[in-house]
Amino acid sequence: MAKLYFRYGAMNSGKSTALLQAAFNYEERGQRVLLAKPSVDTKGDRSIVSRLGVEREVDFTISPEQDVVAAFHANAAAVTERTRERVACLLVDEAQFLSPDQVEGLLRIAVLEGTPVLAYGIRTDFRTRAFPGSARLLEVAHSLEELKTICRCGRKAMFNGRLVDGAFVFDGDQVAIDAGHVTYESLCPTCYLRESGGRLS
């Protein structure tokens, strides 16, 4: 049975790099894959961009209200028509931005369509609150894998700190992508609590 995998980690844990490597591995063995990401992720426009400098255009983006199963069917059919081959895997970047319904669609693709789905994303936002898509993935994915990275102090980073003009902030909208004055830093719990003055939300 095909499975839904959720591979998550803090910022800079290599999620996009791991996704692009998985796509390469499938294709190196002569298998077809589809790459997708939520349209709300405007970083890189229609491409998945790794911090190592590797990038690749996605096959389709997923808008907030879109039926992810229908989008998969349409794109998989186009691949089959063009190549006469079945899609072997769906890879989804920035899966935290999906809705819970869309995550359930990913599960249906894996279970009912027999196509493995590898979803990559961040578990929590800069306030340590779960993204709706990540929360649902943690609930329904067959397999959970944490991709690890380190904090500036050398400990394992678990949280994502948001900086505006170089200063940490702990209030604001959950999503802020590619704003010129907004950056993020992966932090361990100790450094996060030190920067937040003890706040966890």
N, C-alpha and C positions, 0 to 999 in steps of 0.2 A: 504494500500500500504506500502510495506517495504521502509525504508529510509536509506540514507547515513548520518551518524553522524560523525562530526569531533570534538573531544575533545582535546583541545590544552592547553598548558601552558609552562611556563619557566622551566628550569631545576629544578629538585627536587620538582615538584608540584604533584607528585604521579601518573603520567600517567600510567606507567607499573603496578603499584599496582592496580589502578582502572580497568585496562583491565583484570588482573587476577581475580579480584573480580567479574567482569561481567561474565567471563567464569564460575566461580564457581556457580554463581547464576543460570545461564542457566542449568548447569549440575545437580545442586541440585534438579531441577524440572524435571529431566529426559530427557532433550533436548540435542542434539548433537551440538557442535560448532567446528569450525576450527580456528586455530591460525596461523598467518603468520607474517613475517617481511621481510623487504628488506635485501638482502644478503650483502649489503654494511655495514650493522650494524654488525660488528664482535664482539661486546661486548657480552659475554656469548655464543659465537659460535652459536649453533642452538636453544638457549633458550632465553626466555624473562626473564630478571633478574630485580627484584624490589630492590630498595635500602633498603627495610625492610628485605631482606634476602630470600624472596620467589622467586622461579623460576619455569619455566615450559618449556619443549621443544615445539617448534612450529611444526605444521603439515607440513608446507612447507615454504621455503624462496623464495623471489621474486628477480630475477636477474635484472639488469638494463634494458635489452631489452626484458624481458619476457612478454608474453601476460597474464595479470593477470586473465582475464576471463577464458582462457583455463586452467590455473593452478587451479583455483577454481573448474571448472567442473571436472577435473581429480581427485582432492582430495575429492570432495563431492561425486563423484561416488564410490570411494573406501570406504567411510564411509557407504554409503547406501548398498553397496554389503556386507559389513562386519556385519552391525547391522540391516539392513532392515528399517532403519529410515532416514529421510531427515535431512540435516543440517539446524539448526534453525538460525544460526548467523555466520558471518565471523568477526573475530576481528583482526585488523592489528596494530602492534606496530611500532613506529618510522616511521610513514607515511610521514613525511617530506622528506624522501629519495626516495619516489616514483617519477616517471616522471609524467608530466601532463596527458599523455595518459593513464598511469596506474591508475591514480585517476579517469579518465573518465570510465575506466573499472570497478572500484568499484561502480560507480553510475549505470552502466548497470546491475551489479549483483543485486543491490538493486531493481531497477525499473523493469527490464525485467525478472529476476529470482525469484523475490519475497523474497529475503533473506536479512534481515537487515545487514548492514555493519557498524561496529563501528571502526573508525580509530582514533588512538591516536598519537600525535606528538607535535613537537615544531613549533611555528609560524615563528620565525626569528632566524638568525644565530648570531654569536658574533659581527657582524658589523651592526646589526639591519636590515638586508636585508632578505626578505622572501625566504624560501626554495621554489623551483619550485613546489614540491608536495603540500606544505602547501598553497601556493598561489592559486593553482587550487581547493583545498578543500574548501578554504574560498569562492571561487566563485560558486561552484556547490553543496556543501553539503546541505541537507535539514535542518539540525540542527547543530548549532555551540554552543559549551559549553566550557567556559574557566575554567580550573582547576587552582586554585590560590595557590600561595606560597608567602613567605615574604622575603624581602631583609634583610641584616645584620642590617640595621637601624630600622627595624620593619615595614617599608612601604610595600605596595604590589609590588612584583617583576614582571617586565615585560620583561626584557632583560636578555641575557646570556653573561656574561663576560668570555673571554678565558684567562687563565693564563698559561704561559710557565715558568717552574721552579719558580713558585710563583709570577711572575710579569705579570700584564695585558698586552695583546697585542691586536692590532686592525687592523692588516694586516695579510694576509695568506689565505690558502685554506679554502673554506667554510666547508669542512668536515675533521675532525681530530678525529678519534675514537681510544680509547685505546692506544694512544701514552703515554709512561710512564711519560713523563715530561709535559704533557698537562692535565689541569684540567679546570673545569668550575664553575662559581658562578652566581647564580641568583641575579640580581640587579634591584632596582627601577630606574626610569629615572634620579633622582637626583644623586644617587651614580654612575650610569653609566657615566653621563656627567662629574662628578668630576674625575673619573678614566681615562676617555678618553681625558681630556683636552678640553671638549666641542664638540668632534667629535661624529657624529651619523652614520658614515659609513667609 
